[in-house]
Amino acid sequence: MDNLTTVALDWATLGTGPVGADLASLALSTCRDLLGHYLADLNGRFDKPVVELGYRVTLALTGASRVHWMLSRGVQPPNEYVEFVASHAP
């Protein structure tokens, strides 16, 4: 057994979603738009408009949900987070 591989599964969020959704989650964590780099490296594996739609919709819905959650608890969301979410709405 020279070639052992470790695989970690997050069962709490395991499921299917639109192509681009995981990228949107990463973008929301960093407030950096990574879509251009991702699209450039697809090499024809996925349809670019479909990826972009999945990314933008997930980013908008998840981002807005997080802003709502913060505001409902009296927490002021960081300005850059709100601006990032608003600027990427579909």
N, CA, C and O of each residue as an XYZ file, in Angstrom:
360
protein
N       0.827     -1.179      0.000
C       0.000      0.000      0.000
C       0.869      1.240      0.000
O       0.869      2.002      0.967
N       1.602      1.445     -1.066
C       2.471      2.604     -1.169
C       1.718      3.887     -1.504
O       2.152      4.974     -1.121
N       0.615      3.777     -2.202
C      -0.114      4.959     -2.663
C      -1.417      5.121     -1.891
O      -2.484      4.769     -2.396
N      -1.343      5.642     -0.691
C      -2.536      5.893      0.099
C      -3.064      7.289     -0.208
O      -2.297      8.237     -0.374
N      -4.360      7.395     -0.279
C      -5.002      8.676     -0.548
C      -6.011      8.957      0.557
O      -6.776      8.077      0.951
N      -6.005     10.168      1.043
C      -6.971     10.588      2.043
C      -8.077     11.367      1.362
O      -7.813     12.273      0.572
N      -9.300     11.018      1.664
C     -10.453     11.719      1.117
C     -11.305     12.176      2.294
O     -11.629     11.385      3.179
N     -11.666     13.455      2.299
C     -12.535     14.001      3.342
C     -13.863     14.384      2.720
O     -13.906     15.067      1.696
N     -14.939     13.945      3.337
C     -16.278     14.291      2.865
C     -16.987     15.099      3.942
O     -17.013     14.706      5.108
N     -17.555     16.216      3.549
C     -18.342     17.041      4.449
C     -19.795     16.628      4.263
O     -20.492     17.158      3.397
N     -20.245     15.692      5.067
C     -21.578     15.133      4.888
C     -22.675     16.147      5.171
O     -23.805     15.970      4.715
N     -22.370     17.198      5.910
C     -23.378     18.200      6.229
C     -23.833     18.961      4.985
O     -24.980     19.404      4.912
N     -22.952     19.111      4.025
C     -23.300     19.875      2.828
C     -23.157     19.063      1.551
O     -23.151     19.628      0.457
N     -23.043     17.771      1.673
C     -22.891     16.925      0.502
C     -24.183     16.928     -0.307
O     -25.267     16.715      0.237
N     -24.064     17.164     -1.573
C     -25.240     17.174     -2.430
C     -24.890     17.686     -3.805
O     -23.723     17.909     -4.129
N     -25.901     17.865     -4.591
C     -25.690     18.384     -5.937
C     -26.097     19.845     -5.983
O     -26.922     20.301     -5.191
N     -25.526     20.549     -6.891
C     -25.845     21.962     -7.087
C     -25.413     22.362     -8.474
O     -24.825     21.567     -9.208
N     -25.702     23.589     -8.830
C     -25.321     24.035    -10.171
C     -23.813     24.151    -10.322
O     -23.100     24.429     -9.358
N     -23.341     23.936    -11.530
C     -21.925     24.148    -11.813
C     -21.637     25.620    -11.533
O     -22.357     26.496    -12.010
N     -20.608     25.887    -10.777
C     -20.258     27.255    -10.412
C     -20.637     27.596     -8.985
O     -20.178     28.611     -8.460
N     -21.470     26.773     -8.333
C     -21.921     27.060     -6.972
C     -20.775     26.995     -5.969
O     -20.674     27.855     -5.094
N     -19.915     25.995     -6.081
C     -18.778     25.898     -5.156
C     -17.839     27.079     -5.334
O     -17.283     27.587     -4.361
N     -17.663     27.513     -6.563
C     -16.824     28.678     -6.831
C     -17.426     29.923     -6.182
O     -16.693     30.752     -5.643
N     -18.751     30.062     -6.226
C     -19.420     31.201     -5.598
C     -19.211     31.180     -4.090
O     -18.991     32.230     -3.487
N     -19.275     30.012     -3.477
C     -19.035     29.905     -2.034
C     -17.624     30.341     -1.683
O     -17.411     31.035     -0.688
N     -16.668     29.940     -2.491
C     -15.279     30.371     -2.276
C     -15.146     31.880     -2.460
O     -14.471     32.548     -1.677
N     -15.786     32.410     -3.487
C     -15.727     33.850     -3.747
C     -16.317     34.641     -2.581
O     -15.786     35.689     -2.212
N     -17.411     34.148     -1.998
C     -18.022     34.831     -0.859
C     -17.114     34.789      0.368
O     -17.161     35.694      1.202
N     -16.305     33.768      0.484
C     -15.380     33.662      1.618
C     -14.182     34.597      1.474
O     -13.565     34.984      2.466
N     -13.861     34.953      0.246
C     -12.668     35.769     -0.003
C     -12.980     37.160     -0.543
O     -12.104     38.024     -0.583
N     -14.232     37.380     -0.960
C     -14.645     38.632     -1.636
C     -13.755     38.912     -2.844
O     -13.391     40.057     -3.114
N     -13.413     37.851     -3.558
C     -12.641     37.962     -4.793
C     -13.396     37.253     -5.897
O     -13.877     36.133     -5.719
N     -13.495     37.909     -7.032
C     -14.181     37.324     -8.178
C     -13.218     36.412     -8.927
O     -12.262     36.869     -9.554
N     -13.487     35.124     -8.850
C     -12.606     34.125     -9.450
C     -13.175     33.544    -10.743
O     -12.587     32.639    -11.335
N     -14.316     34.067    -11.174
C     -15.024     33.480    -12.312
C     -14.207     33.517    -13.597
O     -14.181     32.534    -14.338
N     -13.547     34.623    -13.871
C     -12.771     34.732    -15.107
C     -11.697     33.661    -15.224
O     -11.527     33.056    -16.282
N     -10.981     33.433    -14.142
C      -9.933     32.397    -14.140
C     -10.546     31.007    -14.326
O     -10.021     30.171    -15.061
N     -11.663     30.787    -13.646
C     -12.335     29.494    -13.729
C     -12.811     29.224    -15.151
O     -12.593     28.140    -15.692
N     -13.462     30.218    -15.752
C     -13.965     30.058    -17.121
C     -12.823     29.832    -18.113
O     -12.964     29.060    -19.061
N     -11.707     30.499    -17.896
C     -10.562     30.367    -18.802
C      -9.980     28.955    -18.773
O      -9.405     28.497    -19.760
N     -10.129     28.270    -17.645
C      -9.531     26.942    -17.496
C     -10.514     25.786    -17.674
O     -10.176     24.645    -17.357
N     -11.699     26.050    -18.162
C     -12.687     24.979    -18.339
C     -12.311     23.996    -19.435
O     -12.652     22.816    -19.355
N     -11.619     24.468    -20.447
C     -11.196     23.610    -21.564
C     -12.358     22.835    -22.180
O     -12.208     21.670    -22.548
N     -13.521     23.488    -22.292
C     -14.658     22.853    -22.944
C     -15.396     21.827    -22.122
O     -16.308     21.179    -22.637
N     -15.040     21.651    -20.862
C     -15.695     20.632    -20.041
C     -17.119     21.009    -19.654
O     -17.970     20.134    -19.495
N     -17.386     22.307    -19.503
C     -18.724     22.782    -19.149
C     -19.073     23.962    -20.043
O     -18.195     24.642    -20.575
N     -20.361     24.189    -20.195
C     -20.857     25.312    -20.981
C     -20.666     26.598    -20.167
O     -21.226     26.725    -19.079
N     -19.886     27.544    -20.680
C     -19.540     28.752    -19.935
C     -20.750     29.547    -19.454
O     -20.761     29.966    -18.297
N     -21.782     29.780    -20.292
C     -22.950     30.522    -19.789
C     -23.656     29.816    -18.626
O     -24.181     30.473    -17.727
N     -23.670     28.486    -18.644
C     -24.305     27.730    -17.561
C     -23.498     27.884    -16.276
O     -24.068     28.059    -15.199
N     -22.177     27.819    -16.386
C     -21.311     27.994    -15.218
C     -21.495     29.395    -14.642
O     -21.627     29.564    -13.430
N     -21.502     30.400    -15.521
C     -21.650     31.780    -15.061
C     -22.992     31.994    -14.372
O     -23.054     32.678    -13.351
N     -24.057     31.429    -14.906
C     -25.365     31.564    -14.293
C     -25.389     30.902    -12.913
O     -25.873     31.497    -11.950
N     -24.875     29.686    -12.811
C     -24.828     28.995    -11.520
C     -24.017     29.766    -10.494
O     -24.387     29.836     -9.322
N     -22.912     30.344    -10.940
C     -22.044     31.139    -10.066
C     -22.784     32.382     -9.578
O     -22.836     32.648     -8.377
N     -23.353     33.139    -10.512
C     -23.989     34.419    -10.151
C     -25.243     34.228     -9.294
O     -25.459     34.972     -8.338
N     -26.056     33.248     -9.628
C     -27.269     33.004     -8.845
C     -26.911     32.529     -7.437
O     -27.486     33.007     -6.459
N     -25.980     31.605     -7.330
C     -25.565     31.118     -6.008
C     -24.941     32.232     -5.196
O     -25.226     32.368     -4.006
N     -24.087     33.036     -5.827
C     -23.447     34.138     -5.130
C     -24.495     35.131     -4.623
O     -24.427     35.574     -3.476
N     -25.455     35.477     -5.465
C     -26.475     36.452     -5.079
C     -27.376     35.913     -3.971
O     -27.609     36.602     -2.977
N     -27.882     34.700     -4.126
C     -28.805     34.151     -3.134
C     -28.117     33.852     -1.806
O     -28.637     34.194     -0.744
N     -26.964     33.222     -1.866
C     -26.239     32.905     -0.631
C     -25.739     34.174      0.041
O     -25.840     34.320      1.259
N     -25.201     35.088     -0.749
C     -24.700     36.345     -0.195
C     -25.811     37.154      0.449
O     -25.641     37.668      1.554
N     -26.947     37.275     -0.228
C     -28.078     38.024      0.334
C     -28.600     37.348      1.605
O     -28.970     38.022      2.566
N     -28.627     36.036      1.601
C     -29.073     35.300      2.787
C     -28.145     35.559      3.973
O     -28.607     35.730      5.101
N     -26.862     35.587      3.720
C     -25.903     35.843      4.804
C     -26.019     37.275      5.316
O     -25.918     37.509      6.521
N     -26.229     38.238      4.412
C     -26.409     39.629      4.831
C     -27.678     39.738      5.681
O     -27.672     40.402      6.718
N     -28.748     39.101      5.254
C     -29.992     39.112      6.019
C     -29.770     38.502      7.397
O     -30.231     39.047      8.400
N     -29.075     37.388      7.449
C     -28.809     36.723      8.737
C     -28.047     37.664      9.667
O     -28.393     37.780     10.843
N     -27.009     38.340      9.155
C     -26.238     39.267      9.981
C     -27.119     40.397     10.497
O     -27.107     40.703     11.690
N     -27.888     41.021      9.597
C     -28.724     42.152      9.984
C     -29.793     41.749     10.991
O     -30.112     42.520     11.896
N     -30.347     40.555     10.844
C     -31.394     40.097     11.761
C     -30.853     39.850     13.167
O     -31.621     39.748     14.123
N     -29.544     39.754     13.287
C     -28.912     39.558     14.591
C     -28.191     40.813     15.089
O     -27.438     40.770     16.062
N     -28.434     41.919     14.406
C     -27.844     43.181     14.836
C     -26.372     43.333     14.496
O     -25.680     44.172     15.073
N     -25.890     42.520     13.557
C     -24.487     42.585     13.146
C     -24.405     43.356     11.834
O     -25.095     43.019     10.872
N     -23.582     44.370     11.791
C     -23.395     45.137     10.562
C     -22.483     44.354      9.616
O     -21.329     44.092      9.955
N     -22.979     43.978      8.440
C     -22.117     43.243      7.498
C     -20.984     44.148      7.019
O     -21.169     45.358      6.891
N     -19.828     43.576      6.757
C     -18.731     44.380      6.216
C     -19.145     45.029      4.889
O     -19.762     44.383      4.042
N     -18.802     46.299      4.718
C     -19.172     47.024      3.499
C     -18.683     46.320      2.249
O     -19.410     46.240      1.259
N     -17.445     45.800      2.279
C     -16.910     45.158      1.072
C     -17.694     43.895      0.716
O     -17.804     43.534     -0.455
N     -18.242     43.224      1.743
C     -19.031     42.019      1.491
C     -20.330     42.389      0.781
O     -20.689     41.776     -0.225
N     -21.032     43.392      1.307
C     -22.281     43.826      0.694
C     -22.054     44.315     -0.722
O     -22.817     43.976     -1.626
N     -21.012     45.108     -0.925
C     -20.693     45.622     -2.270
C     -20.368     44.480     -3.227
O     -20.793     44.493     -4.382
N     -19.610     43.490     -2.743
C     -19.234     42.351     -3.579
C     -20.480     41.581     -4.012
O     -20.623     41.241     -5.187
N     -21.376     41.306     -3.075
C     -22.596     40.567     -3.395
C     -23.459     41.362     -4.377
O     -23.931     40.818     -5.376
N     -23.662     42.638     -4.092
C     -24.514     43.474     -4.951
C     -23.945     43.626     -6.349
O     -24.697     43.692     -7.321
N     -22.645     43.681     -6.459
C     -22.027     43.893     -7.781
C     -22.047     42.649     -8.661
O     -21.766     42.739     -9.856
N     -22.371     41.500     -8.097
C     -22.380     40.266     -8.875
C     -23.759     39.666     -9.048
O     -23.892     38.498     -9.416
N     -24.782     40.455     -8.786
C     -26.147     39.958     -8.957
C     -26.406     39.653    -10.442
O     -25.917     40.357    -11.325
N     -27.179     38.598    -10.698
C     -27.462     38.260    -12.102
C     -28.316     39.317    -12.786
O     -28.640     39.180    -13.966
